């Protein structure tokens, strides 16, 4: 599967667009639409700038890694909304975080809605602190996951 236009819009709204490198809530240099590295693997660093077009191209290149992680990790059919929600989650927590998550285990074991929502809600810290932004994002991702 691939993220669709609705999924991209969801992610754009979650990540925002910044053309100059900034430190995210965890202190990681970030640019464009929440990107922390470039397609060639270089990390974003202080002073980096990109154009709007470059930001969207960067996103399109980087999001493929997260689509692949969801496609490789989930062992049952997903709706487009479920896929979009999981790509958003993976984009935020990283491939390793997603691939090793209890959330993924619960989804693959066909856990009930409450158990899956609980797992989304575990991923709410940045820099060791609970982040209100992440609390709200996880609610939106879980709601998208369970949206028909």
PyMOL commands that set and color helices and strands:
alter all, ss='L'
color gray80, all
select helices_A, chain A and resi 5-15+52-73+80-93+95-99+102-108+113-120+132-145
alter helices_A, ss='H'
color red, helices_A
select strands_A, chain A and resi 18-23+29-32+125-126+129-130
alter strands_A, ss='S'
color yellow, strands_A
deselect
rebuild
show_as cartoon
